[in-house]
Amino acid sequence: MAALGCLLFLILPILGLVLGGWLAGPDGMIWGAGGGFAIALGITGVMFHALKRARQR
């Protein structure tokens, strides 16, 4: 799961960058990369919380 979290920080911002650039140009690239990073951060936080709860049991 840790490897998936690390990969998400690389893949999702790049995907957002490409998709934002394709849809909205240079401004969209910035927002897309930021959105991809925020989604990756959220997913990693949820996975960390799940691991923490599983460890307590």
C-alpha distance matrix in Angstrom:
0.0 3.8 5.4 5.1 6.4 8.8 9.9 10.7 13.0 14.8 15.1 16.0 18.7 20.3 20.3 21.9 24.3 25.5 25.8 27.5 29.9 30.7 31.5 33.0 33.7 33.1 32.6 30.1 28.1 27.8 26.9 24.4 22.5 22.6 21.5 18.5 17.5 18.1 16.0 13.0 13.8 14.1 10.9 9.0 11.6 11.1 7.5 8.9 11.9 10.5 9.0 12.4 14.3 12.9 13.9 17.3 18.1
3.8 0.0 3.8 5.4 5.1 6.4 8.7 9.9 11.2 13.2 14.4 15.5 17.6 19.2 20.0 21.4 23.4 24.9 25.7 27.1 29.2 30.5 31.5 32.6 33.0 31.9 31.5 29.4 27.1 26.4 25.9 23.8 21.4 21.3 20.8 17.9 16.2 17.1 15.8 12.3 12.6 13.8 11.2 8.4 11.0 11.8 8.5 8.6 12.2 11.9 9.9 12.6 15.3 14.5 14.6 18.0 19.5
5.4 3.8 0.0 3.8 5.4 5.1 6.2 8.6 10.2 11.1 12.1 14.0 16.3 17.2 18.0 20.0 21.7 22.9 23.9 25.7 27.4 28.6 29.9 31.3 31.4 30.5 30.5 28.3 25.7 25.4 25.3 22.8 20.3 20.9 20.5 17.2 16.0 17.6 16.1 12.5 13.7 15.3 12.6 10.3 13.6 14.4 11.3 12.1 15.6 15.2 13.5 16.4 18.9 17.8 18.1 21.6 22.9
5.1 5.4 3.8 0.0 3.8 5.4 5.1 6.1 8.9 10.1 10.1 11.4 14.2 15.3 15.5 17.4 19.6 20.6 21.2 23.1 25.1 26.0 27.1 28.6 29.1 28.5 28.4 25.9 23.6 23.5 23.0 20.3 18.3 18.9 18.0 14.6 14.0 15.4 13.2 10.0 11.8 12.9 9.8 8.5 12.1 12.4 9.6 11.5 14.7 14.0 13.3 16.4 18.4 17.6 18.6 21.9 22.9
6.4 5.1 5.4 3.8 0.0 3.8 5.5 5.2 6.7 9.2 10.1 10.6 12.8 14.7 15.3 16.4 18.6 20.2 20.8 22.1 24.3 25.7 26.5 27.6 28.1 27.1 26.6 24.4 22.2 21.6 20.9 18.7 16.4 16.5 15.8 12.8 11.4 12.5 11.0 7.4 8.4 10.0 7.5 5.3 9.0 10.1 8.0 9.1 12.5 12.8 12.2 14.7 17.1 17.0 17.9 20.8 22.4
8.8 6.4 5.1 5.4 3.8 0.0 3.8 5.4 5.4 7.0 9.0 10.5 11.9 13.3 14.8 16.2 17.6 19.4 20.6 21.8 23.6 25.2 26.5 27.4 27.3 26.1 25.9 24.0 21.4 20.7 20.8 18.6 15.8 16.2 16.3 13.2 11.4 13.4 12.7 8.9 9.9 12.5 10.7 8.3 11.7 13.6 11.5 12.0 15.6 16.2 15.2 17.4 20.2 20.1 20.4 23.4 25.2
9.9 8.7 6.2 5.1 5.5 3.8 0.0 3.8 5.4 5.2 6.0 8.4 10.4 11.0 12.0 14.2 15.6 16.7 18.0 19.7 21.3 22.6 24.0 25.4 25.3 24.4 24.7 22.4 19.7 19.8 19.8 17.1 14.6 15.9 15.7 12.1 11.3 13.8 12.5 9.0 11.3 13.5 11.4 10.2 13.9 15.1 13.2 14.6 17.9 18.1 17.4 20.1 22.5 22.1 22.9 26.0 27.4
10.7 9.9 8.6 6.1 5.2 5.4 3.8 0.0 3.8 5.3 5.1 5.6 8.1 9.7 10.1 11.6 13.6 15.1 15.8 17.2 19.3 20.6 21.6 22.8 23.2 22.5 22.3 19.8 17.5 17.4 16.9 14.3 12.1 13.0 12.3 8.7 8.3 10.4 8.8 5.5 8.4 10.3 8.4 8.1 11.7 12.8 11.8 13.5 16.4 16.8 17.0 19.4 21.6 21.6 22.8 25.6 27.1
13.0 11.2 10.2 8.9 6.7 5.4 5.4 3.8 0.0 3.8 5.9 6.1 6.7 8.8 10.5 11.2 12.6 14.8 15.9 16.7 18.6 20.5 21.5 22.2 22.1 20.8 20.5 18.6 16.1 15.3 15.4 13.3 10.4 10.9 11.3 8.1 6.3 9.2 9.0 5.6 7.4 10.5 9.8 8.8 11.9 14.0 13.4 14.2 17.2 18.4 18.3 20.2 22.8 23.3 24.0 26.6 28.5
14.8 13.2 11.1 10.1 9.2 7.0 5.2 5.3 3.8 0.0 3.8 6.0 6.2 6.6 8.9 10.6 11.2 12.8 14.6 15.8 17.0 18.8 20.5 21.3 20.9 19.6 20.0 18.1 15.1 15.1 15.7 13.3 10.3 12.0 12.7 9.3 8.5 11.9 11.6 8.7 11.1 14.0 13.1 12.3 15.6 17.5 16.5 17.6 20.8 21.6 21.3 23.5 26.1 26.2 26.9 29.8 31.5
15.1 14.4 12.1 10.1 10.1 9.0 6.0 5.1 5.9 3.8 0.0 3.8 5.8 5.4 6.1 8.6 9.9 10.7 12.1 14.0 15.4 16.5 18.2 19.6 19.5 18.9 19.4 17.0 14.3 15.0 15.2 12.1 10.0 12.3 12.0 8.3 9.0 12.2 10.9 8.7 12.0 14.1 12.7 13.0 16.4 17.6 16.8 18.6 21.4 21.8 22.0 24.5 26.6 26.6 27.8 30.7 32.1
16.0 15.5 14.0 11.4 10.6 10.5 8.4 5.6 6.1 6.0 3.8 0.0 3.8 5.4 5.0 6.0 8.4 9.9 10.3 11.7 13.9 15.1 16.0 17.3 17.8 17.3 17.2 14.5 12.3 12.8 12.2 9.1 7.6 9.4 8.4 4.6 6.4 9.0 7.6 6.5 9.9 11.6 10.8 11.9 14.9 15.9 15.9 17.9 20.2 20.9 21.7 23.9 25.8 26.2 27.7 30.2 31.6
18.7 17.6 16.3 14.2 12.8 11.9 10.4 8.1 6.7 6.2 5.8 3.8 0.0 3.8 5.4 5.0 6.0 8.6 9.8 10.1 11.9 14.0 15.0 15.5 15.5 14.4 14.3 12.1 9.5 9.5 9.6 7.0 4.3 6.7 7.2 4.2 5.1 8.5 8.7 8.0 10.5 12.8 13.0 13.7 16.2 17.9 18.3 19.7 22.1 23.2 23.9 25.8 27.9 28.7 29.8 32.2 34.0
20.3 19.2 17.2 15.3 14.7 13.3 11.0 9.7 8.8 6.6 5.4 5.4 3.8 0.0 3.8 5.4 4.9 6.2 8.5 9.7 10.5 12.3 14.2 15.1 14.5 13.7 14.5 12.4 9.3 10.5 11.4 8.4 6.3 9.7 10.3 7.5 8.9 12.3 12.1 11.2 14.0 16.3 16.0 16.6 19.5 21.0 20.9 22.5 25.1 26.0 26.5 28.6 30.7 31.2 32.3 35.0 36.6
20.3 20.0 18.0 15.5 15.3 14.8 12.0 10.1 10.5 8.9 6.1 5.0 5.4 3.8 0.0 3.8 5.4 5.3 6.0 8.3 9.9 10.6 12.2 13.8 14.1 14.2 14.9 11.9 9.7 11.6 11.5 7.9 7.4 10.6 9.9 7.1 9.9 12.5 11.4 11.3 14.6 16.1 15.4 16.8 19.7 20.6 20.7 22.8 25.1 25.6 26.5 28.8 30.6 30.9 32.5 35.1 36.3
21.9 21.4 20.0 17.4 16.4 16.2 14.2 11.6 11.2 10.6 8.6 6.0 5.0 5.4 3.8 0.0 3.8 5.5 5.1 5.7 8.2 9.7 10.3 11.3 11.9 11.9 11.8 8.7 7.0 8.5 7.8 4.1 4.7 7.6 6.8 5.2 8.3 10.4 10.0 10.9 13.7 14.9 15.2 16.9 19.2 20.2 21.0 22.9 24.9 25.7 27.0 29.0 30.6 31.4 33.1 35.3 36.7
24.3 23.4 21.7 19.6 18.6 17.6 15.6 13.6 12.6 11.2 9.9 8.4 6.0 4.9 5.4 3.8 0.0 3.8 5.6 5.3 6.0 8.5 10.0 10.3 9.7 9.1 9.8 7.6 4.5 6.6 7.7 5.0 4.5 8.2 9.0 7.9 10.0 12.7 13.1 13.5 15.9 17.8 18.2 19.4 21.7 23.2 23.9 25.5 27.6 28.7 29.7 31.6 33.5 34.3 35.7 38.0 39.6
25.5 24.9 22.9 20.6 20.2 19.4 16.7 15.1 14.8 12.8 10.7 9.9 8.6 6.2 5.3 5.5 3.8 0.0 3.8 5.5 5.2 6.1 8.7 10.1 9.5 10.0 11.6 9.0 6.7 9.8 10.7 7.7 8.2 11.8 11.9 10.5 13.1 15.7 15.4 15.8 18.7 20.3 20.2 21.6 24.2 25.3 25.7 27.7 29.9 30.6 31.6 33.8 35.5 36.0 37.6 40.1 41.4
25.8 25.7 23.9 21.2 20.8 20.6 18.0 15.8 15.9 14.6 12.1 10.3 9.8 8.5 6.0 5.1 5.6 3.8 0.0 3.8 5.4 5.1 6.2 8.4 9.3 10.8 11.5 8.1 7.3 10.5 10.0 6.8 8.9 11.9 10.9 10.1 13.4 15.2 14.4 15.6 18.6 19.5 19.5 21.5 23.9 24.5 25.3 27.5 29.3 29.9 31.3 33.5 34.9 35.5 37.4 39.7 40.9
27.5 27.1 25.7 23.1 22.1 21.8 19.7 17.2 16.7 15.8 14.0 11.7 10.1 9.7 8.3 5.7 5.3 5.5 3.8 0.0 3.8 5.4 5.2 5.6 6.7 7.8 7.8 4.3 4.4 7.5 6.9 4.8 7.6 10.0 9.6 10.0 12.9 14.4 14.5 16.1 18.5 19.5 20.2 22.2 24.1 25.0 26.2 28.2 29.8 30.8 32.3 34.1 35.6 36.6 38.4 40.4 41.9
29.9 29.2 27.4 25.1 24.3 23.6 21.3 19.3 18.6 17.0 15.4 13.9 11.9 10.5 9.9 8.2 6.0 5.2 5.4 3.8 0.0 3.8 5.5 5.5 4.3 5.7 7.5 5.4 4.5 8.3 9.2 7.8 9.5 12.4 12.8 12.9 15.4 17.4 17.8 18.9 21.3 22.7 23.3 25.0 27.1 28.3 29.2 31.0 32.9 33.9 35.2 37.1 38.7 39.6 41.2 43.4 44.9
30.7 30.5 28.6 26.0 25.7 25.2 22.6 20.6 20.5 18.8 16.5 15.1 14.0 12.3 10.6 9.7 8.5 6.1 5.1 5.4 3.8 0.0 3.8 6.0 6.1 8.9 10.6 8.0 8.1 11.8 12.1 10.1 12.3 15.2 14.9 14.7 17.7 19.5 19.2 20.5 23.3 24.3 24.5 26.5 28.7 29.5 30.3 32.5 34.3 35.0 36.4 38.5 39.9 40.6 42.5 44.7 45.9
31.5 31.5 29.9 27.1 26.5 26.5 24.0 21.6 21.5 20.5 18.2 16.0 15.0 14.2 12.2 10.3 10.0 8.7 6.2 5.2 5.5 3.8 0.0 3.8 6.2 9.5 9.9 7.0 8.7 11.8 11.1 9.6 12.8 15.0 14.0 14.7 17.9 18.9 18.6 20.6 23.1 23.6 24.2 26.5 28.4 29.0 30.2 32.5 33.9 34.6 36.4 38.4 39.5 40.4 42.5 44.5 45.6
33.0 32.6 31.3 28.6 27.6 27.4 25.4 22.8 22.2 21.3 19.6 17.3 15.5 15.1 13.8 11.3 10.3 10.1 8.4 5.6 5.5 6.0 3.8 0.0 3.8 6.8 6.6 4.6 7.3 9.9 9.5 9.3 12.4 14.0 13.8 15.2 17.9 18.8 19.2 21.3 23.3 24.0 25.1 27.3 28.8 29.8 31.3 33.2 34.6 35.7 37.4 39.1 40.4 41.6 43.5 45.3 46.8
33.7 33.0 31.4 29.1 28.1 27.3 25.3 23.2 22.1 20.9 19.5 17.8 15.5 14.5 14.1 11.9 9.7 9.5 9.3 6.7 4.3 6.1 6.2 3.8 0.0 3.8 5.7 5.3 6.4 9.2 10.2 10.2 12.3 14.4 15.1 16.1 18.3 19.9 20.7 22.2 24.2 25.5 26.5 28.2 30.0 31.3 32.6 34.2 35.9 37.2 38.6 40.2 41.9 43.0 44.6 46.6 48.2
33.1 31.9 30.5 28.5 27.1 26.1 24.4 22.5 20.8 19.6 18.9 17.3 14.4 13.7 14.2 11.9 9.1 10.0 10.8 7.8 5.7 8.9 9.5 6.8 3.8 0.0 3.8 5.4 5.1 6.8 9.0 9.8 10.9 12.8 14.4 15.4 17.0 18.7 20.1 21.3 22.9 24.6 26.0 27.3 28.9 30.7 31.9 33.2 35.0 36.5 37.8 39.2 41.1 42.3 43.6 45.7 47.5
32.6 31.5 30.5 28.4 26.6 25.9 24.7 22.3 20.5 20.0 19.4 17.2 14.3 14.5 14.9 11.8 9.8 11.6 11.5 7.8 7.5 10.6 9.9 6.6 5.7 3.8 0.0 3.8 5.3 5.4 6.6 8.6 10.2 11.0 12.4 14.4 15.8 16.8 18.5 20.2 21.4 22.8 24.6 26.0 27.3 29.0 30.6 31.8 33.3 35.0 36.5 37.7 39.4 41.0 42.3 44.1 46.0
30.1 29.4 28.3 25.9 24.4 24.0 22.4 19.8 18.6 18.1 17.0 14.5 12.1 12.4 11.9 8.7 7.6 9.0 8.1 4.3 5.4 8.0 7.0 4.6 5.3 5.4 3.8 0.0 3.8 5.4 5.1 5.7 8.4 9.7 10.1 11.8 13.9 15.0 16.0 17.9 19.5 20.6 22.1 23.9 25.3 26.6 28.2 29.7 31.2 32.6 34.2 35.6 37.2 38.6 40.2 42.0 43.7
28.1 27.1 25.7 23.6 22.2 21.4 19.7 17.5 16.1 15.1 14.3 12.3 9.5 9.3 9.7 7.0 4.5 6.7 7.3 4.4 4.5 8.1 8.7 7.3 6.4 5.1 5.3 3.8 0.0 3.8 5.5 5.0 6.1 8.5 9.7 10.4 12.2 14.1 15.2 16.3 18.2 19.8 21.0 22.3 24.1 25.7 26.9 28.3 30.1 31.6 32.8 34.3 36.2 37.3 38.7 40.8 42.6
27.8 26.4 25.4 23.5 21.6 20.7 19.8 17.4 15.3 15.1 15.0 12.8 9.5 10.5 11.6 8.5 6.6 9.8 10.5 7.5 8.3 11.8 11.8 9.9 9.2 6.8 5.4 5.4 3.8 0.0 3.8 5.5 5.3 6.2 8.5 10.0 10.7 12.3 14.3 15.5 16.5 18.4 20.1 21.1 22.5 24.5 25.9 26.9 28.6 30.5 31.6 32.8 34.8 36.3 37.4 39.3 41.3
26.9 25.9 25.3 23.0 20.9 20.8 19.8 16.9 15.4 15.7 15.2 12.2 9.6 11.4 11.5 7.8 7.7 10.7 10.0 6.9 9.2 12.1 11.1 9.5 10.2 9.0 6.6 5.1 5.5 3.8 0.0 3.8 5.5 5.1 6.0 8.5 9.8 10.4 12.1 14.1 15.1 16.3 18.2 19.8 20.8 22.5 24.2 25.4 26.8 28.6 30.1 31.3 32.9 34.5 35.9 37.6 39.5
24.4 23.8 22.8 20.3 18.7 18.6 17.1 14.3 13.3 13.3 12.1 9.1 7.0 8.4 7.9 4.1 5.0 7.7 6.8 4.8 7.8 10.1 9.6 9.3 10.2 9.8 8.6 5.7 5.0 5.5 3.8 0.0 3.8 5.4 5.0 6.1 8.5 9.8 10.5 12.2 14.1 15.2 16.4 18.2 19.8 21.1 22.5 24.1 25.7 27.0 28.5 30.1 31.7 32.9 34.5 36.4 38.1
22.5 21.4 20.3 18.3 16.4 15.8 14.6 12.1 10.4 10.3 10.0 7.6 4.3 6.3 7.4 4.7 4.5 8.2 8.9 7.6 9.5 12.3 12.8 12.4 12.3 10.9 10.2 8.4 6.1 5.3 5.5 3.8 0.0 3.8 5.4 5.1 6.2 8.6 9.9 10.5 12.2 14.2 15.4 16.4 18.2 20.1 21.1 22.3 24.3 25.8 26.9 28.4 30.4 31.5 32.7 34.8 36.7
22.6 21.3 20.9 18.9 16.5 16.2 15.9 13.0 10.9 12.0 12.3 9.4 6.7 9.7 10.6 7.6 8.2 11.8 11.9 10.0 12.4 15.2 15.0 14.0 14.4 12.8 11.0 9.7 8.5 6.2 5.1 5.4 3.8 0.0 3.8 5.4 5.1 6.2 8.6 9.9 10.4 12.3 14.3 15.3 16.4 18.4 20.0 20.9 22.5 24.4 25.7 26.7 28.7 30.2 31.4 33.2 35.2
21.5 20.8 20.5 18.0 15.8 16.3 15.7 12.3 11.3 12.7 12.0 8.4 7.2 10.3 9.9 6.8 9.0 11.9 10.9 9.6 12.8 14.9 14.0 13.8 15.1 14.4 12.4 10.1 9.7 8.5 6.0 5.0 5.4 3.8 0.0 3.8 5.4 5.0 6.2 8.6 9.7 10.5 12.3 14.1 15.2 16.6 18.4 19.8 21.1 22.7 24.3 25.6 27.1 28.6 30.2 31.9 33.7
18.5 17.9 17.2 14.6 12.8 13.2 12.1 8.7 8.1 9.3 8.3 4.6 4.2 7.5 7.1 5.2 7.9 10.5 10.1 10.0 12.9 14.7 14.7 15.2 16.1 15.4 14.4 11.8 10.4 10.0 8.5 6.1 5.1 5.4 3.8 0.0 3.8 5.4 5.2 6.1 8.6 9.9 10.6 12.2 14.1 15.5 16.5 18.2 20.0 21.2 22.5 24.2 25.9 27.0 28.5 30.6 32.2
17.5 16.2 16.0 14.0 11.4 11.4 11.3 8.3 6.3 8.5 9.0 6.4 5.1 8.9 9.9 8.3 10.0 13.1 13.4 12.9 15.4 17.7 17.9 17.9 18.3 17.0 15.8 13.9 12.2 10.7 9.8 8.5 6.2 5.1 5.4 3.8 0.0 3.8 5.5 5.1 6.1 8.6 9.9 10.4 12.1 14.3 15.3 16.2 18.2 20.0 20.9 22.2 24.3 25.6 26.7 28.7 30.7
18.1 17.1 17.6 15.4 12.5 13.4 13.8 10.4 9.2 11.9 12.2 9.0 8.5 12.3 12.5 10.4 12.7 15.7 15.2 14.4 17.4 19.5 18.9 18.8 19.9 18.7 16.8 15.0 14.1 12.3 10.4 9.8 8.6 6.2 5.0 5.4 3.8 0.0 3.8 5.4 5.0 6.2 8.7 9.9 10.5 12.4 14.3 15.2 16.5 18.4 20.0 20.9 22.6 24.4 25.7 27.3 29.3
16.0 15.8 16.1 13.2 11.0 12.7 12.5 8.8 9.0 11.6 10.9 7.6 8.7 12.1 11.4 10.0 13.1 15.4 14.4 14.5 17.8 19.2 18.6 19.2 20.7 20.1 18.5 16.0 15.2 14.3 12.1 10.5 9.9 8.6 6.2 5.2 5.5 3.8 0.0 3.8 5.4 5.1 6.2 8.5 9.8 10.6 12.3 14.1 15.4 16.6 18.4 19.9 21.3 22.6 24.4 26.1 27.7
13.0 12.3 12.5 10.0 7.4 8.9 9.0 5.5 5.6 8.7 8.7 6.5 8.0 11.2 11.3 10.9 13.5 15.8 15.6 16.1 18.9 20.5 20.6 21.3 22.2 21.3 20.2 17.9 16.3 15.5 14.1 12.2 10.5 9.9 8.6 6.1 5.1 5.4 3.8 0.0 3.8 5.4 5.2 6.1 8.5 10.0 10.6 12.1 14.2 15.4 16.4 18.2 20.0 21.0 22.4 24.6 26.3
13.8 12.6 13.7 11.8 8.4 9.9 11.3 8.4 7.4 11.1 12.0 9.9 10.5 14.0 14.6 13.7 15.9 18.7 18.6 18.5 21.3 23.3 23.1 23.3 24.2 22.9 21.4 19.5 18.2 16.5 15.1 14.1 12.2 10.4 9.7 8.6 6.1 5.0 5.4 3.8 0.0 3.8 5.6 5.2 6.1 8.7 9.9 10.4 12.2 14.3 15.3 16.3 18.4 19.9 21.0 22.8 24.9
14.1 13.8 15.3 12.9 10.0 12.5 13.5 10.3 10.5 14.0 14.1 11.6 12.8 16.3 16.1 14.9 17.8 20.3 19.5 19.5 22.7 24.3 23.6 24.0 25.5 24.6 22.8 20.6 19.8 18.4 16.3 15.2 14.2 12.3 10.5 9.9 8.6 6.2 5.1 5.4 3.8 0.0 3.8 5.4 5.1 6.3 8.7 9.8 10.6 12.4 14.3 15.3 16.6 18.4 20.0 21.4 23.2
10.9 11.2 12.6 9.8 7.5 10.7 11.4 8.4 9.8 13.1 12.7 10.8 13.0 16.0 15.4 15.2 18.2 20.2 19.5 20.2 23.3 24.5 24.2 25.1 26.5 26.0 24.6 22.1 21.0 20.1 18.2 16.4 15.4 14.3 12.3 10.6 9.9 8.7 6.2 5.2 5.6 3.8 0.0 3.8 5.4 5.1 6.2 8.6 9.9 10.6 12.4 14.2 15.5 16.5 18.4 20.3 21.7
9.0 8.4 10.3 8.5 5.3 8.3 10.2 8.1 8.8 12.3 13.0 11.9 13.7 16.6 16.8 16.9 19.4 21.6 21.5 22.2 25.0 26.5 26.5 27.3 28.2 27.3 26.0 23.9 22.3 21.1 19.8 18.2 16.4 15.3 14.1 12.2 10.4 9.9 8.5 6.1 5.2 5.4 3.8 0.0 3.8 5.5 5.1 6.1 8.6 9.8 10.5 12.2 14.3 15.2 16.4 18.6 20.4
11.6 11.0 13.6 12.1 9.0 11.7 13.9 11.7 11.9 15.6 16.4 14.9 16.2 19.5 19.7 19.2 21.7 24.2 23.9 24.1 27.1 28.7 28.4 28.8 30.0 28.9 27.3 25.3 24.1 22.5 20.8 19.8 18.2 16.4 15.2 14.1 12.1 10.5 9.8 8.5 6.1 5.1 5.4 3.8 0.0 3.8 5.4 5.1 6.1 8.6 9.9 10.5 12.3 14.2 15.3 16.8 18.9
11.1 11.8 14.4 12.4 10.1 13.6 15.1 12.8 14.0 17.5 17.6 15.9 17.9 21.0 20.6 20.2 23.2 25.3 24.5 25.0 28.3 29.5 29.0 29.8 31.3 30.7 29.0 26.6 25.7 24.5 22.5 21.1 20.1 18.4 16.6 15.5 14.3 12.4 10.6 10.0 8.7 6.3 5.1 5.5 3.8 0.0 3.8 5.4 5.1 6.2 8.7 9.8 10.6 12.3 14.2 15.6 17.1
7.5 8.5 11.3 9.6 8.0 11.5 13.2 11.8 13.4 16.5 16.8 15.9 18.3 20.9 20.7 21.0 23.9 25.7 25.3 26.2 29.2 30.3 30.2 31.3 32.6 31.9 30.6 28.2 26.9 25.9 24.2 22.5 21.1 20.0 18.4 16.5 15.3 14.3 12.3 10.6 9.9 8.7 6.2 5.1 5.4 3.8 0.0 3.8 5.4 5.1 6.2 8.6 9.9 10.5 12.2 14.5 15.8
8.9 8.6 12.1 11.5 9.1 12.0 14.6 13.5 14.2 17.6 18.6 17.9 19.7 22.5 22.8 22.9 25.5 27.7 27.5 28.2 31.0 32.5 32.5 33.2 34.2 33.2 31.8 29.7 28.3 26.9 25.4 24.1 22.3 20.9 19.8 18.2 16.2 15.2 14.1 12.1 10.4 9.8 8.6 6.1 5.1 5.4 3.8 0.0 3.8 5.4 5.1 6.1 8.7 9.9 10.6 12.6 14.7
11.9 12.2 15.6 14.7 12.5 15.6 17.9 16.4 17.2 20.8 21.4 20.2 22.1 25.1 25.1 24.9 27.6 29.9 29.3 29.8 32.9 34.3 33.9 34.6 35.9 35.0 33.3 31.2 30.1 28.6 26.8 25.7 24.3 22.5 21.1 20.0 18.2 16.5 15.4 14.2 12.2 10.6 9.9 8.6 6.1 5.1 5.4 3.8 0.0 3.8 5.5 5.0 6.2 8.6 9.9 10.9 12.9
10.5 11.9 15.2 14.0 12.8 16.2 18.1 16.8 18.4 21.6 21.8 20.9 23.2 26.0 25.6 25.7 28.7 30.6 29.9 30.8 33.9 35.0 34.6 35.7 37.2 36.5 35.0 32.6 31.6 30.5 28.6 27.0 25.8 24.4 22.7 21.2 20.0 18.4 16.6 15.4 14.3 12.4 10.6 9.8 8.6 6.2 5.1 5.4 3.8 0.0 3.8 5.4 5.2 6.1 8.6 10.1 11.1
9.0 9.9 13.5 13.3 12.2 15.2 17.4 17.0 18.3 21.3 22.0 21.7 23.9 26.5 26.5 27.0 29.7 31.6 31.3 32.3 35.2 36.4 36.4 37.4 38.6 37.8 36.5 34.2 32.8 31.6 30.1 28.5 26.9 25.7 24.3 22.5 20.9 20.0 18.4 16.4 15.3 14.3 12.4 10.5 9.9 8.7 6.2 5.1 5.5 3.8 0.0 3.8 5.5 5.1 6.1 8.8 10.2
12.4 12.6 16.4 16.4 14.7 17.4 20.1 19.4 20.2 23.5 24.5 23.9 25.8 28.6 28.8 29.0 31.6 33.8 33.5 34.1 37.1 38.5 38.4 39.1 40.2 39.2 37.7 35.6 34.3 32.8 31.3 30.1 28.4 26.7 25.6 24.2 22.2 20.9 19.9 18.2 16.3 15.3 14.2 12.2 10.5 9.8 8.6 6.1 5.0 5.4 3.8 0.0 3.8 5.5 5.2 6.5 9.2
14.3 15.3 18.9 18.4 17.1 20.2 22.5 21.6 22.8 26.1 26.6 25.8 27.9 30.7 30.6 30.6 33.5 35.5 34.9 35.6 38.7 39.9 39.5 40.4 41.9 41.1 39.4 37.2 36.2 34.8 32.9 31.7 30.4 28.7 27.1 25.9 24.3 22.6 21.3 20.0 18.4 16.6 15.5 14.3 12.3 10.6 9.9 8.7 6.2 5.2 5.5 3.8 0.0 3.8 5.4 5.2 6.8
12.9 14.5 17.8 17.6 17.0 20.1 22.1 21.6 23.3 26.2 26.6 26.2 28.7 31.2 30.9 31.4 34.3 36.0 35.5 36.6 39.6 40.6 40.4 41.6 43.0 42.3 41.0 38.6 37.3 36.3 34.5 32.9 31.5 30.2 28.6 27.0 25.6 24.4 22.6 21.0 19.9 18.4 16.5 15.2 14.2 12.3 10.5 9.9 8.6 6.1 5.1 5.5 3.8 0.0 3.8 5.5 5.4
13.9 14.6 18.1 18.6 17.9 20.4 22.9 22.8 24.0 26.9 27.8 27.7 29.8 32.3 32.5 33.1 35.7 37.6 37.4 38.4 41.2 42.5 42.5 43.5 44.6 43.6 42.3 40.2 38.7 37.4 35.9 34.5 32.7 31.4 30.2 28.5 26.7 25.7 24.4 22.4 21.0 20.0 18.4 16.4 15.3 14.2 12.2 10.6 9.9 8.6 6.1 5.2 5.4 3.8 0.0 3.8 5.5
17.3 18.0 21.6 21.9 20.8 23.4 26.0 25.6 26.6 29.8 30.7 30.2 32.2 35.0 35.1 35.3 38.0 40.1 39.7 40.4 43.4 44.7 44.5 45.3 46.6 45.7 44.1 42.0 40.8 39.3 37.6 36.4 34.8 33.2 31.9 30.6 28.7 27.3 26.1 24.6 22.8 21.4 20.3 18.6 16.8 15.6 14.5 12.6 10.9 10.1 8.8 6.5 5.2 5.5 3.8 0.0 3.8
18.1 19.5 22.9 22.9 22.4 25.2 27.4 27.1 28.5 31.5 32.1 31.6 34.0 36.6 36.3 36.7 39.6 41.4 40.9 41.9 44.9 45.9 45.6 46.8 48.2 47.5 46.0 43.7 42.6 41.3 39.5 38.1 36.7 35.2 33.7 32.2 30.7 29.3 27.7 26.3 24.9 23.2 21.7 20.4 18.9 17.1 15.8 14.7 12.9 11.1 10.2 9.2 6.8 5.4 5.5 3.8 0.0
